[in-house]
Amino acid sequence: VISLSFFSQHLIYSSHHLNYTVVWALLDTLSRELQALVEHPNGTKTNPATTCKELQLAHPGLPDG
């Protein structure tokens, strides 16, 4: 696991200047990871449900099968 201090010392503040490209890339990655945590499962490979019941509760209108 890479610590936040590593990012701040080596990537975000390279040569004592804020590296906005890295900051935006980190924010984008965090945003996508948080979105995946809070959105309801849809049964796809990228957003699977852990059980059939979970999928039914999230999307009651979906057909069986």
C-alpha positions in Angstrom: 0.0 0.0 0.0 1.4 3.4 -1.0 0.9 6.0 1.7 -0.6 9.4 1.1 2.6 11.0 2.1 4.4 9.3 -0.8 1.9 10.9 -3.2 2.2 14.3 -1.7 6.0 14.2 -1.6 6.7 12.6 -5.0 3.8 13.0 -7.3 1.5 15.8 -6.2 4.4 18.2 -5.3 7.1 17.4 -7.7 9.8 20.0 -7.5 7.8 22.0 -4.9 5.1 22.7 -7.5 1.6 21.2 -7.4 1.1 18.7 -10.2 -2.5 19.3 -11.2 -2.5 16.4 -13.7 -1.8 13.9 -10.9 -4.3 15.6 -8.5 -7.1 15.4 -11.1 -6.2 11.8 -12.0 -6.4 10.9 -8.3 -9.7 12.7 -7.8 -11.2 11.0 -10.9 -10.1 7.6 -9.7 -11.6 8.2 -6.2 -14.8 9.5 -7.7 -15.2 6.4 -9.8 -14.5 4.1 -6.9 -16.9 5.9 -4.6 -19.6 5.8 -7.3 -19.2 2.1 -7.6 -19.6 1.7 -3.9 -22.9 3.6 -3.7 -24.7 2.7 -7.0 -27.1 -0.2 -7.0 -25.9 -3.4 -8.6 -27.3 -4.0 -12.1 -26.1 -7.6 -12.6 -23.4 -6.8 -15.1 -19.8 -8.0 -14.8 -18.6 -4.5 -13.7 -21.4 -4.0 -11.2 -22.6 -7.5 -10.1 -25.1 -8.3 -7.4 -23.9 -10.6 -4.6 -27.3 -12.4 -4.6 -30.4 -12.6 -6.7 -32.4 -11.1 -3.9 -30.1 -8.0 -3.9 -30.6 -7.6 -7.6 -34.4 -7.9 -7.2 -34.5 -5.4 -4.4 -32.4 -2.9 -6.5 -34.4 -3.4 -9.7 -37.8 -4.9 -9.0 -38.9 -4.4 -12.6 -36.3 -6.7 -14.1 -37.5 -10.0 -15.5 -36.4 -13.3 -14.0 -33.5 -15.2 -15.5 
